[in-house]
Amino acid sequence: MTSHLLLITLGPIQDFIAQARRTRDLWYGSHLLSELGRCAARALVDGKGHLVFPALEAGDPELRRCRKPLREETKAPPLSIANKLLAEVPSGIDPEVLARDVREAVQAFWRDDIGANIKRKCDGLLAKGIDDTWREQLDSFLEFTASWAPLDDGHSSYSTARTKLEKAVAGRKNLRDFGQWTHLRGNVPKSSLDGARETVLRRANAREQSLTRRYRIDRNEQLDAIGLIKRAGGEPEQFVPIINVGLVPWLERAKSECPRQFEKLLKACEQLGLSQVRRSDLPCAALFPFNASIVLRSRWASVFDEEGLDENPDEWGRQHVGPLLKQLGEPSSYVVCLVADGDGMGHAIDSLKSASEHRELSRRLAKFASDARTIVEHEHMGSLVYAGGDDVLAFLPLSHALACADALRKNFAGHMQGPTLSVGIGVGHVMEAMGDLLDIGRAAERLAKGKDLPIEMRRNALGVIFDKRSGGQSTWRARWEQWNGDPTGRLLEDVQLLSHRLSSRKVYDIDRLLRSMPSPKNVGSDLRWHQVLEFEIRNALARNYGGDGGLTPDQVNLPLPMKYEDLHREASSWIARMKIARMLGDGNGQTSQYGLEVHS
């Protein structure tokens, strides 16, 4: 008999992860998809399939289920398993039968293990007679697609078979199943996460209060079965709130500049019974292992109300947080959503001629994913949501984002030969909705990819979007080879320039000037407009604002090319870069916190 190549994909992915209101929704959604992929990988191996992606063999400890963020036996995080699995099926084994066995194993794991466990522990939240609705919502959720093709002894057999499978699966994904709901409760609200399914929760006043408080389910919040699984799938103390990540720069200053008062605050939080984050393995959690919302004056009342604390929030805050706020000032409340994605991976995979070559690529990608966790969490005080293959999703403090992005792209280049990494840095307010923060991060990644640019300018880039809560968005993009291969260092120099020599008024003067100039497409070869624009730029920089003295274009790293079109483009890029640099500086207070080398 003939051997086969089998491709399996699981879904949904992006929408499922993005539908999140709290950190635990986001993290557990990602963790759950990885565990479903792990279950599929186990079933493939148990059915005598030989995994290609991920490159795991029978008996590999990474095939064992992991219920928590860390494995009990190693205290290390599990390998993230992607939603796409590829395996060789030996002759004598029917690939269709194996695919059906894998599907049944994944569905049983989802329904009878994960789903049943959440249903049992959340019984005090569920509406009466919910069994049929619960089962239908779970059974209709998973998307399982499988395709297989024979392998022969020809030189191009592997790559040809894999290409056929990819096309077949892509074609199937373009089709949609529209099943009719048969177990609707009727006259009940839809889920607050996406409005797609009916809530499975009781009325607010009938919910068990200890459970609503534990899983942070607001009175007016509604969750379907999928949403409740994401919310209650892990334990609350496992998750680092996004606000803890965003406030790292302020908390680090508090610990180093006001150590005694900082220790007093930690003890006061413990005595108060404030919710804790028990993740000593994460530096961002170990720094302040409580809900960091408590250091924001505007959040005192809300935190006390959410956690059912009896003391007066204003009195407690003034006594225990007030001294730090008086000495350090109010913390900046911005956080970074970093989204990274490999460039040219499709071409790299298409060039593979054998399963052994593909397994080697899989191992290199797995090593990058492992390194990405170390880079994000242990080197840059962040919280990793997902690192699988060439994809990274993480939250970072503003003070570490640029250095982290640079470290990730260098590490990726070290593991890969040819493919590059595009990184998006989306900066938003910590009180923004989780979905909005994810949207900013993904928009920054799309900016980095630059799919609408000329081919030679696409990908291999850094994209930054700063979404100021009261001032709209500013964007900036640079390819990694620009600025002597160090665009993050260039941006840091601009931050320092604005904090010492360059008045931001000059930036906005040049911005207004550029807006008043004609579009390059309307000028043609008329040199006079170039002369006017160059003269006005030099004049704006030479003004003396607040004693900052006159500056030249060279001193502010603003090139002045000889063509009007090029000058207009360079000035526009410089303005965007300076606006981003100013916001980064304002958001961090001190530019020295960036942790990047400054090039003179």
N, C-alpha and C positions, 0 to 999 in steps of 0.2 A: 504493500500500500504506500501511498504518497504522504510525505510530511506536509504540514501546513503552517502558515503564518496567521496568527489570530490577533485582531485588534479589538479592544473593548474600550468604550468611553462611558463615563458616568456623568450625570448632570442632575439638575441645573447647577451652574457654577457662579458666574458673576452676580446675577440677581440674588441668588441665595445668600451669598456672603454680604452683599451690599445692604440687604434688608436688615438693618440693625439700628437700635436706638441706644444701646449701651455697649460698653466694651465686651461684656460677657457674650452678647449676641454675636458680635463680630468674631471674637476668638473662637468660640465654640462652633460657630458655623464653619470656619476654616478647618478646625480640628476634626469635626464630624466628617467632612468630605474626605479628609486624609484617611480617617479610619475606615470609611466605606471603600476607598481605594485599597487599603491594606487588606481588608476582608476579601476583595476580589483577587488580590495577589496571592493570598493564602489558598484560595479555592483553585486558582490556576496551578499552583505548585502541587497541591493535593491531588489534582487530576492529571499529574505527570507532565504538565506543560513546563517549558523551560523559559523563564522570564528573560526578556531582553530589556524592557523598560517598565519598571525599575530593574536594575541588574542585581536581583536577589536570588539566592539559591535556597533549596530546601534546608531547613534547620537554621537559617539566618534569624537571629533574635529580632531583627527589625520587622519580621512577619508577624510577631506576636502582638496582640491587641494592647493598646495603651489607653487607659481610661482617664489619665490625668496629664497635666502639662509635662511632668517628668516621669520616667520609668522608675518603679519602686526599686528594682535591683541595681540600677546604675546611677540613679539620680541625674540622668541626662535626658534631654528632650528627645522624643522619637524622630526618626526620619520622616519628613513630609512625603506622602505618596500622592502623585498627581492623579488627575481624573482620567488619564489616558494610559492604558496598559497594553503592552505588546509582548507576545510570547510565541515561541516555536512549539508546535504540536507534533510529537513524533508520529511516525507511521504506525498504524494499528489503533490509533485513538481518533474517534470521530470529533472533529472540531465543533460541529453543531451541538452535539451532546455535551461537550465540555463547556461551551458557551452557556447553554441552558443551566447546567449545574452551577456555574459561577453566578448567574443571575439569581437563581433560587437561594444561593448562600447569602448574597448581598441583601436580598429582600428580607430574608429571615432574620438576618443580623439587625437590619434597620427596624423591622416591625416587632420582632419578638424579644430582642435584647434592648436596644436603645429606647424604642418607643414604649415598650411595656414597663421599663424601669422608671421612666419619667412619669408615665401615667399613674404608677403606683405611688410615687413619693409626692405627687402633686394632687392627690385625690381631693384634698380640702379646697382646691381652687376650681375643680371641674364641675360643670353643670350636670344635673341628674340625667340619666339616660343618654349619655354621650358616646357610648361604645361604638355604635355603627358609624357615627360621624367621624369619630377619631380614627377608626380603621380605614374608612374611605379616604380621608385626607392623607394618611400615611401611604396607602397603596397607590394613590394617584400621583405621588410626588416624584419618585425616582425616575430618571430617564436612563435607560440601559440600552446601549447600541453595540452590536457585535458584527464583525465582518471577518471572513477568512478566505484565504487563497492558497492554492497548492504551491509548494516549492519543488523545483527540480534541481538538477546538478549543473545547470547553466551558469555562466559567470555573472549574468545580470539578474538571476532569478530572485534574489532577496530584494534588491531595490525595486524591481518591477512589481513584485508581489506587494510590497509595502505601499507603493504609489497607488496601486489598484484599491487597496484597502482604504487609504486616506480619501480617495475620491468617492468610494461607496458610502463611507460614514458621513462625509460632508453632504452628500446628496440626501441621505436619510434625515440629517438634521434640518434640512430645508423644509421638511414636511412636519406638520404639526398634528397631534392627536387632539381631538376635541370631544372628550368624553362628557357625558351628562351626569351632573350630581344626582344621586339617588337617595341620599340621606341628609337632606337639608332640614335644619331645625326650624327655619322660618321666623321672620320678625325678630331677628337678633342682629347685633352689629357685626361688621366685618373686622378682620384683623387690622390693628393700627399700623402694622409694619408695611403692608402692601395692599390691603383691601381686597385680596384675591379670594380669601376663604372666610367662612363664618367663624366667629369666636367659639372657643370651647369652654370659656370661663363662665362662672356663675355671675350673677349681678354683684356689683361692687360691695354692697353691704352684707352679702352672704359669704364672701371669701374668707378663708382662714387668715387672720391678720398676721400671724407669725410667718406664714408662707409669702404673703404679699410683701412683707418687709424684707424677708430674706432674699427674695428674688427681684426686689425693686420693681414691683408691678404697681404702677400708679392707679389711682381710683378710676380714672377715665380710660385706662389703657385696656385694649382688647387684644387677645392673642389666639391664633388658631393653633392646631396641634403642632405644626412645624415651628411656629414662633415660640411656643412654650418649651419645646425640646431645646431650642437654641438658648433660651433664657435660663432654664433650670438644668441644662446638661452638665454643667460643672458646678463646683461649689464657689460661692461668692468670694471667699478669701484667696482664690487662685488667680484672680484677674486684677491687673494693674489698671486703675482708672486712667483715662486719657489725660485728665487734668494733672495727675501726678507726674506724667511725662513732661507736659508743657511747663510745669513750674520748677523743673529741675534746676535751671540757672539760679532762681531766687532761693531755693532750698539749699543749694550748695553754698551760696553767699551767707545765708543764715548760719549754717553749720560752721563755716570757717571764720566769719567775722563776729558772730555773736554766739559762741559755743555754749555758754552757760544758759542763756535764755532759750536757745534751741533745745537743749536737754530738758529744760523745764516744760517746754511745750509738748515734747514727746511724753513725758510723765503725765501731764495733765490730760492728754488725749487718751492715754491708757486708763487713767482713773475715771474718765468720763464714760468709757465704754464705746468709744468711737470705733466704727468698723475698721478692721485691719486687713492688710494684704500680706498673707503668709507665703511670700516668695523670696526667701533670703538669697536664692540663686540669682536674682535679678538686681543689679546695682541700683536701678531707678526705684525699685520697691524697697530695698534695704535702706536707702537714704532717709525715707520718711514712710514707714509702714502703716500709714493710716490714710483715710480719705483726705487728699490734699485740698479739697474744696474748702476746708475749714480755715485756710489762710486767706481766703478771699472774703473781705468784709461783706460784700453783697450776697454771699452765699450762707452766712451764719444761720439765719432763720430757716432756710430751706433744708440745710443739713440736719439741724436738730429735729425738724418736723419729719423728714424722711426716715430718720433712724429712731424716732420715738424717744428722744432724750428729754428729760424733765427740766433741766436747768434753764435759766434765762439765757438765750443765745447771745444777746448783745453784751450782757455783763461778763459772761464767760469769755467771749471774744476779746473784749477790751482788756481783760485781765491777763490772758495768756498769749494772745496773738498781737495785741496792740503794741507792746514794747518793740517787737520785731518790725512791725510796720512803720513805727515811728523812726527807727534807726535806719532801715533799709529802703523805705518807701513801698508803695504798692507794687506787687509783682506784675510783670508783663504776662498777659493771658493768651499767648499764641502758641500753637503747637504745629508740628510738621507731619503731614502725611506723605511718606515717601513711597513711590511706586517705580519699580525698575523692571525692565524687560529686555531680554537679549535681542540683538539685531542679527539678521541673516541666519537664524537657526534653521529655517526651512531649507535653505540652500545647503547648510552644513549636513543636515540629515539626509537630504537627497543624494549627497555625494558618497554616502556610506554604501559599501559593496557587500557587506556581510553582517550577520548577526553579531559576530565577535567585535567588529568595529563599532556597532551600535551600542553594545554593552560597555565598551570602553568610554564612549561618549556619555552614557548614562552615569557611569561612576564619576566622571569629571564633574558633571552637573550636580551630582549628589554631594560631592566634596565642596563645591561652591556654595550650595545651600547650607551646609554645615558651617562653613566659614562665615556666611552672611549672618547667621545667628550670633556668632561670636562678635562680629564687627558691630552689629546693631546694638546688642544687649550688653556686652561686656566692655566694649571699647568706646561706645558713644551713648550710653545711658538711655537707650531706647527700648521699645517693646515691639517684638517681631510678631506680626499676625500670621504671615505665611512666607515661606521660602521653599519653593519646589521647582527643580529644574532651573530655568533661567528667569523665573518670576520672583519678585520680592515685594512684599507689602509690609510696611512698618510705620510706627509712630515714633517721632524723635523730638527732643527739645530743640528749640531754634538754635541754641548755641553749638550744637553738634551736627546739624544737618549737612552742612557743606562738606565737612571733613568725612562724614559717613558716606556720602555720595561718592566722593573721590576714592575712598578706600574700597568700596564695592566694585567700582568699574575697574580699578587696578587688579583686584583679586580675580575678577571674572576674566580679564585679559590673560592673567597668569595661568588659568586653567584651560582656556579655550585657544584654538588656533584659527583665527579668522573672524569669528563672530565677535561683536562688540556689545556694549551695554548702554542703553539709553536710560537716564534717570530723571524722574520728575519729582520736584520738591514743591508740594502744595502747602502753603501756610495759611491757617485759618484760626479763628478764635476758639478757645477750648470749650466755650459754651454753645458753639454751633452744633447742629444736629449731626450725628455720626455719618449719616448718608451724605450730608453736604461736605463734610471733611473728605470723605472718600471721593466725591465728585471732583473736588479741587485737586487732589493728588493725581487722579486719573487724567484730568485735563492737563496737568503739568507734564505727565508722561507722554501724552499725545503731542504737546508742544515740543518736547524733546525729540520725538520721532520725526516730526516735520514732514508728514506725508504729502503735503501740498507744495513743498519746496522743490526746486530742481533736484534731480536724483543725486547729484554730487554733494548736496547740502543736507540730505536726509540722514537720520539716525546718528548713532555714536555721539550723543549730545546730552547736555544738561538743560533741563527746562525748569524755570522757577516761576511760580504764580503766587503772589502775595495778595490774599483777599482780606483787605482791611475792613473791619466791622463797620466803620463809619466813613469809608472813603473809596469804595470800589476796588477794582483789581489792577495790579501792575504785573507785567510779565517780562521775562527776559530769557533768552536762549543763547547758548554757545556750544559749539562742537568741542569735544574734548581735546582736539589738537590745537585749538586756538589759544592765544596768550601763552605761547611756549609750552603748550600741553598742560596748562594749569589755570583753567578758568575760575576755579574756586578760589585760588590764591589771588587772582585779579579782582574778584568781587570783594575779598577781604581788604585788599589795599584801598578799594573805593570806600569801604565802610570807614576806614581810618582817615582817609582824605576828607570825608564829609565831617568827621568828628573833630578835625584839627584845622584844616586850611581852607577847604572849599565850602562857602556858604550855599545852603540848599536854595536860597533865593536865586542864585545864578543859574542853577539847573532849571528852575521854573521859568526864568527869563528866557533862556534858550528854547525851552519847550514852547512858550508862547510865540517866540520868534518863528520857529519852524512851522507852527500851525498857520502863520500868516503868509508863508511863502507858497508859491505855486507848486503844484505837483510836478515831479520830474517829467512825467509823460506829456505835460503841456508846455515844456520849456524847449525841448529839442537840443540843438547845439549852441544856443545863445549863451556865451560866456559871461555876460553881464550878471546874470542871476547867481552864478557861482561866486563872482566877486562880491556881490551884495551879501550873500549868506556868510561867506568867510569873514568879511569885515565885521558884520554884526555879531558873530560868535566871538571873535577876538575882543570886540568892544565890551560885550557882556561879561566876559571872564576878567577883563581888566578893571572892572568897577571895584571900588573899595566899600564892602559891606561890613559894618561892625568891626572895622579894623583888621579884616582878614587879608587886606593887601591885594594887589592885582596878581592875576595868574595868567599863564600862557596855555594854549591847548596841549602842548607837550607835558606840562606839569599836571594836567588832569587826565592824561592818557586819552585825548580826543584826536584821532587822526583827521587830517584835512586833505583828502585826495583832490585831484585836479579837475575832475568832472563833477558837474552839479548833481547828477543822479547819485554818484558815489558819495559825495559829501552829504547830501540829504539823508542817505541811508545810514552813514556812519553817525551822524548827529542824532538821528532817531534811536539807533541802538545804544548810543552813549546815554541819552536821556533815560531810556528804559532801565539801563544798568544802574544808573545813579539813584533812580527812584527805588529800585529793589534794595540797593545798598543802604539807603537812608532808612527804609522800613526795617531791615535786618538790624541796623544799629539801634533804632528806637526800641525794637522789640527785646533787645538783649541788655540794654543799658551800657555795658562795657564791651568794647570790641575785643579786648584781650580774652574774652571768654570763648572765642570761636575755636581755639585749639588748632589753628592752622599756622603754618610757617609764613611769615611775611617776607616777601622778596623786595629788596631795595634796588 
